[in-house]
Amino acid sequence: MLVVGDLLDRDCDLHPGAVVPALVIGVVKTRGLQVQLPCHQVGDAHFTDLLDSYEDHPESRYHLDQFVRCCIVSELAGIRRKWAVSLRPSRFVDIM
């Protein structure tokens, strides 16, 4: 049986370009998503990083406690353990 902690604690090597599993922990209509990353770290996905093409309210495709795959874009300046992430499908083309 897969446990949430097992999935999110499996790999602590977060760096830009890494593709990791995440759990949606917040949906903010004016900003995007907040996700729980491996190693008890947090990621913010701006609404422009949720889809490859424009769509009104792209955050409506996601819900709390949904597992997603995301790409680490960068570490947020001055905020330890917080990352900018992208859920855009084009970020995963090279690994499919």
PERADA-V841976 format. One record per helix or strand of 2 or more residues. SS is the DSSP state (helix for helix, strand for strand). FROM is the first residue (numbers start at 1). TO is the last residue. If there is no record, write none. Layout:
{{SS/FROM/TO} {SS/FROM/TO}}
This chain:
{{helix/4/8} {strand/19/28} {strand/32/37} {helix/38/40} {strand/41/46} {helix/47/49} {helix/58/61} {strand/67/75} {strand/82/86} {helix/89/95}}
